[in-house]
């Protein structure tokens, strides 16, 4: 059953769309960073990098220098990212052997990885891999390497499941991808930092209060 509290709060506030979530996260990525974008919502970040900033996006299947998503008439059927989405390449981009791509990840040459998730725990644990029953993603795939290899890990996800269950929890109940690696979470309702003291609220969407957010978050929030 859906959480009626969430539905009431959602009517009163203005949750961010997925594109708005991606735009919000893009503004926090510093100039010159090397960044991997996980399958799902994070890939939208490449469409929203500020014009005065250079961010070098990497995909574990061997792309370096990914640009915004292509227009329908400009799709190159042979140019895809790790999530099987069509992409563009910016000037100066490179095509790598997959072994070189993972050497870049495992050698800690990525400043940031932004992953999707099913659950994130208050201590930074992340659970984000699927069984791939629909062939949508390769099980745990490269997420485990990225979660451990990137210097920083952010998560972008809806704040709750479709049934209203919190995705931010005290302890993950799904199989873990990595322990204690997430430092920031972007959702359709808030931006939250994971600190040694706990979950620290950075930003709320308009029209939502901290107490309302706490009702759909299964771990204590610090103002």
C-alpha positions as CSV (number, residue, x, y, z in Angstrom):
1,X,0.0,0.0,0.0
2,X,1.3,3.5,-0.8
3,X,2.3,5.8,2.0
4,X,-0.5,8.3,2.4
5,X,1.8,10.7,4.2
6,X,4.1,10.8,1.2
7,X,1.2,11.4,-1.2
8,X,-0.1,14.3,0.9
9,X,3.3,15.9,1.2
10,X,4.0,15.4,-2.5
11,X,0.8,17.3,-3.3
12,X,1.9,20.2,-1.1
13,X,5.5,20.4,-2.4
14,X,7.2,20.4,-5.8
15,X,9.3,17.2,-6.2
16,X,12.1,17.5,-8.7
17,X,11.8,15.7,-12.0
18,X,14.6,13.4,-13.0
19,X,16.0,16.1,-15.3
20,X,15.8,18.6,-12.5
21,X,17.6,16.2,-10.2
22,X,20.3,15.7,-12.8
23,X,20.7,19.5,-13.3
24,X,21.0,20.0,-9.5
25,X,23.7,17.4,-9.3
26,X,25.6,18.8,-12.3
27,X,26.0,22.2,-10.7
28,X,28.0,20.5,-7.8
29,X,30.6,18.9,-10.1
30,X,33.7,21.0,-10.2
31,X,35.5,22.0,-13.4
32,X,38.0,19.4,-14.6
33,X,36.7,16.4,-12.8
34,X,36.7,12.9,-14.3
35,X,33.3,11.4,-13.7
36,X,31.5,8.1,-14.3
37,X,27.7,8.2,-14.6
38,X,25.8,5.0,-13.5
39,X,23.0,3.4,-15.4
40,X,19.6,5.2,-15.0
41,X,19.0,8.7,-13.7
42,X,22.7,9.6,-13.4
43,X,23.3,9.5,-17.1
44,X,21.1,12.6,-17.5
45,X,23.8,14.7,-15.8
46,X,25.7,14.8,-19.0
47,X,22.9,17.0,-20.5
48,X,23.2,19.6,-17.8
49,X,26.9,20.6,-17.3
50,X,27.2,24.4,-17.0
51,X,28.5,25.9,-20.2
52,X,31.5,27.4,-18.5
53,X,32.7,24.1,-17.0
54,X,34.5,21.1,-18.5
55,X,33.6,17.7,-17.0
56,X,35.1,14.6,-18.5
57,X,32.6,11.7,-18.5
58,X,33.7,8.1,-18.6
59,X,31.8,4.9,-19.3
60,X,33.2,1.6,-18.3
61,X,32.7,0.0,-21.7
62,X,35.5,2.2,-23.0
63,X,34.4,5.8,-23.6
64,X,36.1,8.9,-22.3
65,X,34.7,12.4,-23.1
66,X,31.0,11.7,-23.4
67,X,28.7,14.6,-24.3
68,X,25.0,15.2,-24.1
69,X,22.4,12.7,-25.4
70,X,22.1,12.9,-29.2
71,X,19.0,14.2,-31.0
72,X,16.9,11.5,-32.6
73,X,18.2,12.4,-36.1
74,X,21.9,12.3,-34.9
75,X,22.0,8.9,-33.3
76,X,25.0,6.8,-34.0
77,X,23.9,3.2,-33.6
78,X,27.4,2.1,-32.8
79,X,28.0,4.6,-30.0
80,X,26.5,3.5,-26.7
81,X,27.4,3.8,-23.0
82,X,27.4,0.9,-20.5
83,X,23.7,1.2,-20.0
84,X,23.1,0.6,-23.8
85,X,22.0,4.3,-24.3
86,X,23.1,6.2,-27.3
87,X,25.6,9.0,-26.5
88,X,27.7,11.6,-28.2
89,X,31.4,12.3,-27.9
90,X,32.9,15.7,-27.3
91,X,36.0,17.1,-29.1
92,X,39.1,15.3,-27.8
93,X,37.2,12.2,-26.7
94,X,38.9,8.8,-26.7
95,X,37.8,5.2,-27.2
96,X,39.5,2.7,-24.9
97,X,39.8,-1.0,-24.5
98,X,37.5,-2.1,-21.7
99,X,40.6,-3.4,-19.8
100,X,42.0,0.1,-19.9
101,X,38.7,1.6,-18.9
102,X,38.6,-0.6,-15.8
103,X,42.3,0.1,-15.1
104,X,41.3,3.8,-14.9
105,X,38.5,2.9,-12.4
106,X,40.5,0.5,-10.3
107,X,43.5,2.8,-10.3
108,X,41.4,5.5,-8.6
109,X,41.7,8.0,-11.5
110,X,38.0,8.9,-11.3
111,X,37.2,11.9,-9.2
112,X,33.5,10.9,-8.9
113,X,31.0,8.2,-9.7
114,X,27.3,9.0,-9.6
115,X,25.2,5.8,-9.1
116,X,21.6,4.9,-8.9
117,X,20.5,2.8,-6.0
118,X,17.6,0.8,-4.5
119,X,18.8,1.6,-1.0
120,X,21.4,3.8,0.8
121,X,22.1,3.3,4.5
122,X,22.9,6.1,7.0
123,X,26.5,5.0,7.1
124,X,27.0,5.2,3.3
125,X,26.4,1.5,2.4
126,X,24.8,1.1,-1.0
127,X,22.6,-1.6,-2.6
128,X,22.1,-1.0,-6.3
129,X,22.3,-4.2,-8.3
130,X,19.5,-6.1,-9.9
131,X,19.0,-9.7,-11.0
132,X,18.9,-8.7,-14.7
133,X,15.9,-10.8,-15.3
134,X,14.9,-8.3,-18.1
135,X,18.5,-7.9,-19.4
136,X,18.2,-4.2,-18.4
137,X,21.6,-4.3,-16.6
138,X,24.4,-6.8,-16.2
139,X,23.7,-7.8,-12.6
140,X,26.2,-6.1,-10.3
141,X,28.2,-5.1,-13.4
142,X,30.8,-2.5,-13.0
143,X,29.1,-0.8,-10.0
144,X,31.2,-2.7,-7.5
145,X,34.4,-1.6,-9.1
146,X,33.1,2.0,-9.4
147,X,31.9,2.2,-5.8
148,X,35.3,1.1,-4.5
149,X,37.5,2.7,-7.2
150,X,36.1,6.2,-7.5
151,X,37.4,8.8,-5.1
152,X,33.8,9.9,-4.3
153,X,30.4,8.3,-4.7
154,X,27.2,10.2,-5.0
155,X,23.8,8.6,-5.4
156,X,20.8,9.8,-7.5
157,X,17.4,8.1,-6.9
158,X,13.8,8.7,-6.1
159,X,13.3,9.3,-2.3
160,X,10.9,6.4,-2.0
161,X,9.8,3.3,-3.9
162,X,6.6,3.3,-6.0
163,X,4.8,1.9,-2.9
164,X,6.1,4.8,-0.7
165,X,8.8,2.8,1.1
166,X,11.9,4.8,2.1
167,X,15.0,4.2,0.1
168,X,17.2,5.9,2.6
169,X,17.4,3.6,5.6
170,X,19.3,2.9,8.8
171,X,20.5,-0.4,7.4
172,X,20.2,-1.9,3.9
173,X,18.0,-4.9,3.5
174,X,19.0,-5.6,-0.1
175,X,22.3,-7.3,-1.1
176,X,25.1,-4.7,-0.8
177,X,27.2,-3.3,-3.6
178,X,29.8,-1.6,-1.3
179,X,30.2,-0.6,2.3
180,X,30.3,3.0,3.5
181,X,31.2,4.6,0.2
182,X,28.4,7.1,-0.4
183,X,29.0,10.7,0.6
184,X,26.0,12.5,-0.9
185,X,22.5,11.6,-2.0
186,X,20.3,13.5,-4.5
187,X,16.6,12.7,-4.6
188,X,13.5,14.2,-6.0
189,X,12.8,15.7,-2.5
190,X,16.2,16.6,-1.0
191,X,20.0,16.7,-1.1
192,X,21.6,14.9,1.8
193,X,25.2,14.5,2.9
194,X,26.4,11.4,4.7
195,X,28.7,12.4,7.5
196,X,30.3,10.7,10.5
197,X,27.6,12.3,12.7
198,X,24.8,11.0,10.5
199,X,22.6,12.2,7.6
200,X,22.9,16.0,7.2
201,X,20.2,17.8,5.3
202,X,21.7,20.1,2.6
203,X,18.6,21.2,0.7
204,X,14.8,20.6,0.6
205,X,12.5,21.1,-2.4
206,X,10.1,24.0,-2.1
207,X,7.0,23.4,0.0
208,X,8.4,20.4,2.0
209,X,9.4,20.6,5.7
210,X,12.1,18.7,7.5
211,X,9.5,16.8,9.5
212,X,7.6,15.8,6.4
213,X,10.9,14.5,4.8
214,X,11.7,12.6,8.0
215,X,8.4,10.7,7.7
216,X,9.6,9.2,4.4
217,X,13.2,8.7,5.5
218,X,14.0,5.6,7.6
219,X,17.0,7.0,9.4
220,X,17.4,10.2,11.5
221,X,18.1,13.5,9.6
222,X,20.2,16.3,11.0
223,X,19.3,19.8,10.0
